[in-house]
Amino acid sequence: MKKAKGELKKAKLILDKDYQIGKVNRRLFGSFIEHLGRAVYEGIYEPDHPQADRDGFRKDVIELVKELNVPIVRYPGGNFVSGYNWEDGIGPRERRPKKLDLAWHSTETNQIGINEFVEWAKKVNSEVMLSINLGTRGIDDARNIVEYCNHPSGSYWSDLRRSHGYQQPHNIKVWCLGNEMDGPWQIGHKTAYEYGRIANEAAKVMKWVDPSIEVVAAGSSGWHIPTFGEWESTVLDLAYENIDYVSLHAYYGNQENDTPNFVAKSLDMENFIRSVISACDYVKGKKHSSKTINLSFDEWNVWFHSHEEDKKVEPWSVAPHLLEDIYDFEDALLVGSMLITLLRHADRIKIAALAQLVNVIAPIMTVKGGKSWKQTIFYPFKHASNYGRGTVLNAIVDSPKYNSKDFSDIPVLDSTAVFEEESGNITIFAVNRDQKNDLLLEGDLRGFDGKYKIAEHIIMQNDDPKASNTENNPDNVVPQTKKIKDMIVKDGKFSLLIPKFSWNVIKIERIFE
């Protein structure tokens, strides 16, 4: 799409309430806490902190997590879980052993375990998505941990939980069958056949203990690794009837300092999702099954800033400063596009987890003994989580395009929309990838009855793609709400300026007279 000199670039967005992708599962806006670096210790838990509650959890962090509205949190790993003995984290704290964590070359004190984490999750209005160790452990431990967490009473493990002060079962409903077992970096790395067999048997006995649970099989840890595709088809072939989801993990970086290419990397995420859906449906067809396997994108984020710093960390430290990326503005834009991508696949992605939540590649940062603050990526996640509930519409976007090193025909406007049936309101999420030009968005709400108005336009924009928030300047990059006075949608049409290189939330409200 070419423009005359001085002419504003345009993009069109068509929305019809009858053209729907699917309802948003609340678990799409989950996150992740691993026993890694300062995620747990000095992150969510710091008993000597001035704002620690009676259980040692930081109240300032609790409030920030509640602001993000995170409905589910994956725990305790990640790579950590493949060498973790969950029994080390239960019972009297003074008897808990200190262990060497081989995944992150740290010392784990086990002062926080399953019971304490469940209590913290309640404080932030979240449920727990619990990962089990299928690296160094197996089927017997899988059934035991479900019995400890979910069985009411009258058995060895449930009564042990009760003796630890937890009379009621935790009723954890979502369980991950290990973590990234396709990766040679993983403790207990397995072939697809080895993993598929143990995942199937673990899922089977776990559901015998508690038939109400759902389980997530570990898919490929990335779609560029050599075993991708074959891994999915083999694991699904072996475990199809006993699993409910297959996982995806993806991280992106801008090591080459190529901003136009970097902000387009959500297209890679899009291709990854489509490929895994194809693998799931291939096995479904092969087995003549009526069951559909959905997706759990339970690790996703930008991650590259801290790689060199992590090499300098002293081995076997307690709560070392690991993976503490300081995010900039362009990172927030890519996170926004990744959220849009997840929403566009709401029909199949039912669970997702931003990795991670506090200090470790996280939207929330803390200072030991001091304050907490919000990174740039905090804001698009907060907006999507709080305003992206409802039904995702199949938005038709006509946008200018550009090419980059790795991608071609990249839409300048990345956008989707969510419709809330009860109120009749629509929320549009949009990223303008163009660093130089504003976009005139021409909206068409065909098929929507009644009167509508543009009620609010939240804009996150900065001329410096490398601008970031820090401990001393926590509000350097924050969204602004554009004041809109009665912008009525006339005949289903509206026009709105989308600033150059920006994240946007456009709230359209139905008018009842």
Secondary structure, DSSP 8 states (H G I E B T S, - for coil): ----TT--EEEEEE--TTSEEEE--GGGGEEE--SSTTSTBTTTB-TTSTTB-TTSBBHHHHHHHHHHT--EEEES-SGGGGG--GGGGSS-GGG---EEETTTTEEE---S-HHHHHHHHHHTT-EEEEEE--SS--HHHHHHHHHHHH--SSSHHHHHHHHTT--S-----EEEE-S-TT-TTSTT---HHHHHHHHHHHHHHHHHH-TT-EEEE---S-TTSTTTTHHHHHHHHHHGGG-SEEEEEEEE--TT--HHHHTTTHHHHHHHHHHHHHHHHHHHHHTT-S---EEEEEEEEE--TTHHHHTTS-TTBSS---S----BHHHHHHHHHHHHHHHHTTTTEEEEEEE-SBSSS-SEEE-TTS-EEE-TTHHHHHHHHHH--SEEE--EEE--EE--SS-SSEESEEEEEEE-TTT--EEEEEEE--SS--EEEEEE-TT--SEEEEEEEEEEE-S-TT-B--SS-TTSS--EEE----EEEBTTEEEEEE-SSEEEEEEEEEE--
